[in-house]
Amino acid sequence: MADRLAVDIGGTFTDVVLETADRPVTTKVLTTHAEPADGVMVGVAQVLERAGTNADAVGVVLHGTTLATNALIERRGAKTVLVTTEGHRDVLEMAFENRFEQYDLNIDRPQPLVPRRWRLTVPERMNAAGEVLTPLDSAAVTQLVPRLVEEGIESVAVGFLHGYANPAHEHLVRDVLGTALPDASITLASDVCPEIREFERFSTACANAYVKPLMSRYLADLRDRLNAFGVRCPFLMMTSGGGLCSVETAREFPIRLVESGPAGGAILAARIAAELELPRVVSLDMGGTTAKICLIDDGEPLLSRSFEVDRSYRFRKGSGLPVRIPVVEMVEIGAGGGSLASVDRLGRIQVGPQSAGSEPGPACYGRGGRHATVTDADVVLDRLDPTRFAGGTLHLNVDAARDVVEVDVAGPWGGAQGDVYEAANAVAEVVDENMAAAARAHAAEWGKEIASRTLIAFGGAAPIHAANIADKLELDAVLVPPAAGVGSAVGFLAAPVSYEVVRSRYLRLSAFDQSVLDEVMADMRAEAEAVVGPVAQGELSEIRRAYMRYVGQGFEIAVPAEVGTAEGLRSAFDAAYEQLYGRLIPGLDVEVLSWTLTLLAGSKGTRVHGSSSNARARTSTAAPGNDSRIARQDLPEGNPVVGPVAIVEDQTTTVVPAGFEARVDGYGNVILRRQP
C-alpha cells in the first residue's frame, strides 16, 4: 500500500501526517504566513526522514488550509470588481437590511469585499423563471474594459439577478471580459452559488473572486514544490463540506476551502463515533488560534449550506461575511493556545479572540511574544513539558511565561489575587467556560442536548482543557484519539472524494412534477461526475437533499430526498420539521426551493488510523507510579491512571485532573472518566 500524506495549515501550526503501512508519522511546524508552502515543505521533509522513506513512496497528498479564510479576514485578497444588474450595485451593502445587535447603537457592519467604486453595472434583466426581460447590452460590457485595466483589476465577479435560473447573461460577460482581459480571473455567481437570494449569491461570488488569484498561485506553487521534491502523485484538497476534490476544482472554487481544516477534525470525530458505536458525541478541536465545536449524532456531523467568515461582533450571527457553500456545521470561537489574555477596566479577565498566532506566538515560544496567552498560562500551571512541546521542536521558556502572566493578568488583577499561579488558573477557567458556553449555545440553537455526550478532543490544546470542559458540561467521558495533536490532518485520511452540487428549482408538493425533479437531479449528477470522476476510485453513490419549508415561511430546512415522490418528500419533511421544532403545522402546503446532490466515490473514506483492532504495541505494562507526567506510549492498556497526571506525547498533552482517571482502550484511545 502506498503511503498517504496529509497536511493541515492552521493559524499557528502546520500539521503533517504520513500514513505508512506500519504506523503514522506526525509532526508540527510553525505556520509560515508569508509563504505557507515553506512550512509545508519543512513538515513533509521531517515526516519522510522520520519514517525512513522516500518521496516517491507517497501515493496521494491530502491538503487543507486556512489560507483562503485568512485572506478574507485580513482583507489581503485580489483587487476585485463586481459586475451586476443595473440598479443593484448596492446589494452587497444593503445585505439583509437588519441589525444583528438591535440595541447597540455603535455596531459596525462588515464592510463588503468589493468597495462601491468597483461595483459596476450593465443593462440586463432576467425574471425568476429565467426568461429574458432586458437583453444584455454587450457594448456596455466592452466599455468597462478600459476602467478595469486602469484600476489594475485582478479578479472579476459577475452576478446578475436571477442568474441561477438562467446564466446566459453571465456567460456572455465572461466571454467578453475573458477575451479582453486574458490575465484576469473571472468568477460567475451562477457557477459558485446557483441558488436564490441575491445577497448571499453575490457575496459568495465576490469572496471566491477575492481569494481566487491568491489560492490559485499558492496551490500551483505547492504542487510544483512537491513535484520538485519527488512527491509526484494525486493531490487532493479537503473541502468545507467534509469531502475531497482535485486541485483544479479547488483553484476554480477556493471559497469551498474556508473551513477545510475544521471539517477534517469533524470527519475524524464522526468516524471514531461510528467505529466505537457512540451514538451522541461532541467534538472539540482546539488549536493555537481557535476552538471548533461540532455535534455528531449516529456517526454523522451536522451539515449546512451557509457560513459566515470573520464574525466581528462577539461571534454573533449576522456580523460576518456570509457565503453559501457546503459546510460541516460547527461553532468556532477565538479560544486557542495563542489567544491573548488581559484584564479589562472592570477587573475581569478576558481571553481572545485576538491571537498571538505563530508570529511571534506566545511568550513561552521565545520568538518575541510580549503578551500573555492561554499557552503561557498552561506553562505556568505546569501542564506542558517544556522539552517535548511540538515534538521537541520548541523548547518552552517557563520564566517568560510567568513574566507575561504576571504583567498582563496577575498585576492588573491586583490585591490578594495578584498571585501568578492563581492568575494563570483563572485564564484557563475563563477560556474553558467560553468553550463550554459556546457548546451549550450551539446545541440549543439546533434543538439538541449537550449533556451525557462523549467529548472527543483533538488539536494541540484540546486534550489539555478537555476534562475541565467536560466537567462543566456534565459529560460522561472524554476520548483522546491517537495522534490527537494533529487530529484534523488525520481526519483528511478518513474523508471521501466527494462533491456537492446545488440548484434552485421551485416546486410545490401540491403541484408536484416528476419531470422537474428528474431533470434537476440529472443535471446535478452530470456536474458532480465531471468533478469527481477524474479522481474517483470505486463506485459512485449519491446523497440527495431538498431544502423545504411551509408555504409562507422565510427559511428552509434540509430534508433527505432519496425517495423522489411527493409522498416521500412530504413524509421526510414532516419527520425533519418535527424533530427540529417539536411540532407540525396542519393544513399547510410545502414547497421546495433548492436541491442538492452529493456524489461520493466508494465508501466514506477509510478507517481512522489507531481506531481499529490493530492498536499499537505498548512499550510498558507497568503502572506509572506517582510521577506527575507519563509518556502516552508507556500507558498500560486497561489499568487506570489516576489524576492529577499529564499524559505527554509529541503533539499534545492530555491533562487528567484530580477526580478523574484515564484508561487506554483496545483501539489506542485514552478515555477519561470521573472516579467513582
N, C-alpha and C positions, 0 to 999 in steps of 0.2 A: 504494500500500500504506500502510495506517495505521501510525503509529508505535507501538512497543510499549515499555512502561516496566516495568523490573524493579527491585525493592527488596529488599535483604537487610540485616536488622538483626543485627549481631554484638555481642559483648560490649564491644568498643572502638569500632568504626566502623560506620556505616550506609553501605552501598554502593548507589548508584543508577546504573542504566544505561538510557539512552534509545536504542533501536534505530530509526534512521531509514532511509529508502531509500538514503541516500548513505553513512552512516557511523554508528558508535556514539558516543555522547557519554556520558562517565562522570564520576562524582565520588565523593569520600569525605568524609563529615562525621562528627564525633564523635557517638556514640550518646548520646541524652538519656534516661537511665534513668528519671527521674521521669515524663516524658511522652514516650514513644518516638515518637509521631506528630510531635512538634516537629521532631526531626532528619530524619524522612522528608520533611516538607514543605519544609524548607530545601534538602535534596538535590534534590527534584523541581523546585523553582524554579530551582536552579542549572543543571541539565541542560537545561531548557527554554530558559533565557536563552542558554546557550552554543550551543545548536542553532539559535537564531533561529526558534523555532516557538512555536505557541500550545498551550494546554492541550487545546483541543478537537480537536487533531490526533492525540491519543493514542487508540488503538483498543482497548487492553487493558492492564491493570495486573496484574503477577505479583509476588507478595509472599511472602517467607519471613522468619521472625522467631525469635529465641531467647527471646521474652517468656515463653512457657509454661515453657520449661526453667528460666529464671532464677527464676520464681516457685516452682517445685518445689525448686530448690536453696536458695534464700534463705528458704523457708517463709513466704512472704507472700501465700498464696492466701486463698480464702474460708473462713469458718467452716463446716466440713463435718461432716455426720453420716453414718454408715453404718448402714443398716437391713438386718439379716441374719437368718438362721435361728436360732431359739432354741438356745442351747448352743454357738454357733460365733462368738461375738463376738471371740475371740482368734486367729482365723485369721491376721489381719494381723501379730500379734505373734509367733506361733509360726513363721511363714514356712516355710522348708524344714527346720527343726529340725536344722541343721548349722552348722559353723563354717567360714567362708571362709578363716580362717588358723588351722590346727589348733594350733600351738604357741605362739601369742601369747595369754597369759592376760589381756591388757589391751585386747583388741579391743572396739570399740563397734559394736554392730549399728545399722543405720539405723533411726531412730525412725519409726513409721507416721505418715502424714499426718493420720490421724484418731486423737486420743487415746482412751483406753479409755472415759472417761465419755461420749463421744459415739458409741460403738459400741453401738447399741440392737438388741434382738432382738424377734421376734414368733413365735408358734407357727405353723409350717407345715413341710411336707416333701414333696419330690419324690424319686423314685428315679432311677437313672441312665438309665432308659428314658423319663423324663418323665411317669411315672404318679404321680398324687397319693396320697401315703401319709397325710398330715395336711393337711386343708384349711386355707387361710389364715384366721386369725382377724381379720376386718375391724375388729372392735371394738378389738382390741389396737393396730391401726394408728392408729385415731382417737385413742386415749388418748395417743399420742406427741405430738400436735399442741401441747398447752399447753407441754410442755417445750421443744419446738423454738422456739416463739415466745419463751419466757422467756430462752432461751440466745442469742437473736439469730442463729439459724442461717440462713446464706445459701444453702447448697447441700446437697443430699441425694444420696447414692449408695445404690442399692438392689441388693443382691446376695444371692441365695439359692442353697443347694446345688442343683446340677443345673439351675440356671435356664437354662443353654444348651440343654438338651433340651426344656424346656417353660417359656416365660417368662410363663405366665398369672398366676402369683402376683406377679411383679414388676410386671406391667401393672396389677394391682389396686391395689398400693401407690401407683403413680404416679397413678392416678385419684383415690384418696382424698386423698393429700397435695397433689396439684395443685389440687384444689378448695378445700381448707382453707388452703393457703399459696400463693396465686397468684403472689406475687413471688419465691418460692424457685426455684432452679434444681434440676432433677432429672435424674440420670443413672442409667440401668439397665445393669447389668453385661451383661445379655443383648443389649443394643444395641451396647455398646462392644467387648465381647470375648466372643462366644458360643462359647467353647472350654472344654474340660475343664481341670481343675486350678484349684481354687477360690482358692488364694492369689494366683496371677498374675491371675486374673479380677477378684477383689475389689480387688487393688492397682491394676489399671488403671482400674477404675471409680472408685475413690477419687481417683486422680490426675486423671482427667478432671473429676470434680465439683469438685475443689480449684481448678483453674485456669479452669473454665468461665465464671464471672461476670466475672473479670478480662479474659479473652480476648474474651468477647462484647462487653463495653463498649469495649475497645480497637479491635476491628475495626469496630464500628458508628461509633465516633468518627472513625477514619481514613477510612472511606468517606464520611462526611458532610463531612470537611475536603476530601477530593479533589473531591467534587461541588461544594462551595462555591468551590473554586479553578478550576473549569471542566473537571476531568477526570471526565467523565460517560461511563463505558464499562464493559464487563465487568471484574470484579475477581476474580481467581483466586488461590488460596493454594497454595503449594508444600507437599507433604506429606513425611513422613519416608521414604516408600517410593519417592520419585522421580517422583511424578505431581502433577497439578494438580487442585484441586477448587474448588467455589464457596465464597464466604464463608459462606453459610448452613450448608453442611456443616461448615466449619471451626469455626464458632461452636458447633455441636452437639457436635462431637468434636475439641476443641482438642488432646487428647493426641496426635493424629496429626501435630501440627506440631513436636514436640520436637526433631527433627533435620532440620528443613526446609532450613536454610541449608547444612549439610554435604552433604545429599542433592543440592542443586543443583550443588555442586562435583563430586560423583561423576558426575552426568549429563554435565557438561562434559567431564570426562576420558574417559568412555566414548564420547562422540560423536567426540571427536578421535581416539581409538584406532581407532574403526570407519572414519572417513573416511580416515585415513592407513594403514590396514591394519597396525596394530601389534598383534600377537597377545597380547602379555603386557605389562601396564602396572601401575605402582603410582602412585597419585595422592597428592600431598602438598598439603594445604590448611592453611597456617599463617597465622593472623590475629594479632589482638592479644592474645587470651586463650588459645586452644587450638590444637593441631595435630591434623588428622584425616588418617588414612592408610587408603586403600582399594585392594584388589586387583581388577584388571579383566582378565578373560580373554576373548578373542574379542569385544571390544567390549561386554561385559556385566559390570556390577559384581556382587559377591556380594550376595544378598538374605537377609533373615532376618525372623522374626516375634517376636523377643524383643530387648529393650533394657533397659539399666539406666541410670537417671538418677542423677548425683551419686555415683559410686563414691568413697567417703570414705577407703578404706584403700589407699593406693598404687595406686589404679585396679584393684584386684584384683576379679575376677569374684565376685559374691555380696555385695559390700559396698555396693551401691547399691539404689535403688528399682526393682524390676522392673516393666516394663509390656509388654504383649503387643500390639504394633502392627506393621504392615508397615514395614520399615526397611531402608535400604541398609546392609549390614554393613560396619562400619569400626571402627578403634580410635581413640579420642580421648584425648589426654593434655594435661596442663596445661603446654604449651610454646608460648607465643606471644610476640609482641613485648613485651607488657606483663608477662610472667612475672617475678616478683621473684627476684633473685639474692642469695645470702647465703653465709656460711661457718659450718658447724656446729662443735660443740665439738671434733670430731676434726680440724678444719682442712680439711674437704672442702667444695668449692663445691657448693651446692645451687641448683637453678633450678626454680621453680614448686612445686606447682601454683597457689599464690596469684598473683593478677594485680593490677596497678595499674588495669586497665580503662581507661575514658575519664575517670573522675572519681576522683582527679585525673590519672591517666595517668602515664607515665614522666616522670622529672625533666626530660628534654630538651624536653618539651612546654611547659614554663613555666607549668603550671597548678597548681602546688603540690605536685607529686610529690617525695617526700623519700627514696625508696629506689631502689636500682639495679635496672634491668630489662635484658632482652635488647636492647631498642631502644637503651638508653643505651650498652650495650657495643658495639653496631654503630656508633653515632655516634663513639665513641672510636676504633674501628678504621677510621674514615673510609669506611665502606661506604655512607653515606647522604649525599645532597646536602641540606644544611640549608635551602636556599632553595626546593627543589622537592618537599619531603615533602608527601604528600597533596595533590598538585596545587598546592602553594604556599599552601595554607590554613593550614598550621602552619609557623612558622619555628623550626627546632630550635636549642636552646641548647647548644652544644658544651661550654661551661665547666660548666654544671650537670650534664651527663652525666659529665664527668671527675670532678667533686667526689663524686657519689654512688658511682661505681665505686671511687674511692679509699677512701671511708669504709666502705662496706659489704663490699667484696671485697678490694681490694689491701691495706688496713691490717690486717684480721684474718688475712689470709694470712701477712703478716709476713716479716721477713728479706729475703733476696735476691729473693724472689718478690713483693715489695711494689710492683713497677712497675705503673702504671695500665694501660698498653697490654697487658702480659702478663696482667694480671688480666681485662681485657676479652676477650682472646683465649681465656682459659680458660673464661669464661662461655659464649662461643659454642661452644666444643668440648663442654662439658657438655650444652648443650641439643641440639646436633646428635647426640651419642651417644644421648641419651634418645630422640630420634625414630627413629634407626636401630635401636635395641634394640626399640622398640615395633613397628616394621615387621617385624623378624625374628620376634618372638614371635607377631604376628598371622598371618604366613604359616605358621609351624609349626603353630599351632592349627587351621588349615584345610587342612593337609596339602599346602601349596604351596611352591614355591621362590621366593625373592626375587631371587636373582642373575640377571643378564642381562636384567632387565626395563628398560623405559624409564620414567624418572621424569617425570611431568607435574606441574609445580609452579605453584601459583597461590595467591592470597591475598596480603595486603600484605607478609608477611615471608618466605614460602616461597622465592621466587627468590633471596633474599639467602643462604640457607643450603643451597640445593638441591645445588650442586656438591659441597660437602663431605660431605653425607649420601650422595650417590650414590657418592662415593669409598669411604666406609665400607661401603656395601652391595655394592660391586663391580658397580655397574650400568653398562650400556653408554653410556647417553646421558641427558641432561636436556632436556626440552622445556618452554619457557615460552611459552604461547599469547598472542596479542594480548589486551589488557585483562586481563592475569593478576591484577592487583591487586584486581579486582572479579569474580573468576572464578565464584564461586557465583551471583552475580546474573546473569551471562552464561549460566550453566547453566540458570537458570529459563527462558530464552528457547528452550532446546532440549528442554524437558520436555513430555511429552504430557499431555493431560487424561485422567485415569485414576482408578480407584477399586478397591480390593481388598476383597473380602468373604470372611469365613471362616465355616465351620460345622463343628462336631464331630459326626460321624456314623460310628459304629464299623462296620467291615466287614472280615471275614476273606476273604482271596483264595480259601481253600479252600471257602468258602460264599458266593461272590460273587453278589450280587443286583443285576442291571442296573437294576431299578426304583428301588432306593435311590439309586444314582448319578444317574440321570436326574432324580429328584425334587430332590436337593440342588443339582444344577447349575442347574436351572430356577429354584429359589428364590433362589439367589445371583445369577443373571443378572437377575432382576426387581429385586432390591435395588440392584444396581450401576447398572442403567439409570435408576432413579429419581434417582440422584445425578449420573451422567454426562450423561444425556440432555439436561437443560435447558441445559447449557453446551457440548455437543459440536458439533463440525463435522466432517463427513466420515463415513466408515463406521466401525462399531464392530468391534473384534476382541477375542478372549479369550485369556488365558493361564491355564491350569488347572494346579494343583499338588495333589498328595496328600502328606500327612505320614505316613510309613510307617516300620515297624520290624519286626524279627523278633518273633514272639510270645514274651513273657517279658522283652524288653528294656525299659529305662526311658525311652529318648529316641528321638525320631523324626528322620528326615531328609526334606528336601524333594525330591520326585520329580515330574518332568513328568508330567501326566495327560492329555495330548492324546489318547492312544489309550485310550478308556474301556472296556477289556475286562480280564478277569482276566489274560489272557496279556500284554497290552500293559503293564499296570501292573507285573506281575512282572518283565518284561524291563527296564523303566525303573528299577525299584528295584535290580535286580542291577547295572546299569551305574553308578548313582549310588553305591551302597554300596561297590562295588569301587574306584571312583575315590577315595572318601574314606578307606577303611580298608585298601585293598590286598588284600582277600580276601573271599570269600563263606562263609556257614555252610551247608553242605549239609543237607538233610533237615528244615529248619525252615519252618513256615508263616509267612506275612507278613500283617500287619494294618494297616489304615488307621484313624487316629484322627481326623484332621481334613482338610478340603478347603478350598482357596481358589480363587477366581475373580477375576482382574483384568480389568476391562473398559477398553479404551483407545479413544480417539477418533482415527480417522485413523492416520497414521504416528506413530512415536515422536518427536514434536517436529519442529523444523525444523533446518536446517543451522546449525552453530555459526558465528557471525559471525567472519570472519577466517580460518577454516579451510576455505577454498574457493579456487577458481582466481582469484577476484576479490580478490586480495591488494591491500592499499593501495599507492598510489604512494609511492616513496621520494623524499625531498626532496634526497637527495645520493647520489652514486655514488662518492664519494671515500673512500679508506681513512681511518680515524680518526687515524692518526699515533700519537704516543706519549702522548697525553693519557690520564690515568687514568680519565676519565669521558667517556661519549659518549651522546648522546640516542638513544633507540631509533629514532626516525623517521629518523635520519641513518645507520643501519647499511646498508652496501652488501649487496644480495642476492647470495648465493653466495660472496663473498670472506670468508675467515675473519678474525675479530678475535681476537688472541692475548692471553691474560691475562698479568698481572693488569690488569683493567679493570672498571669498573662501568657497566652499561648502564642509563641512567636514563630513567624515564617517569613520568607524573603520579602513578600509584597504587602503584608499587613500583619496586624496583631489582634487576636481575639481576647478581649478582657472578660474574665469570669469574676464578677464581683462577689463579695460576701453574700451568702444566702443562695448562691447558685452553684450548680455542679455541671460539669461538662463530660460528655462521653463521645467516643468515636464509634460510628455505626459501621456496618459491613460495607458501606459504599465510600468510606473515607470522609464523610461529613462529620463535622463537630456539632453536636447537639447540646444546647444549653437549656437547663430547666431549673426552676426553683427547687431548693432542697425540701424534701417532705418534712 
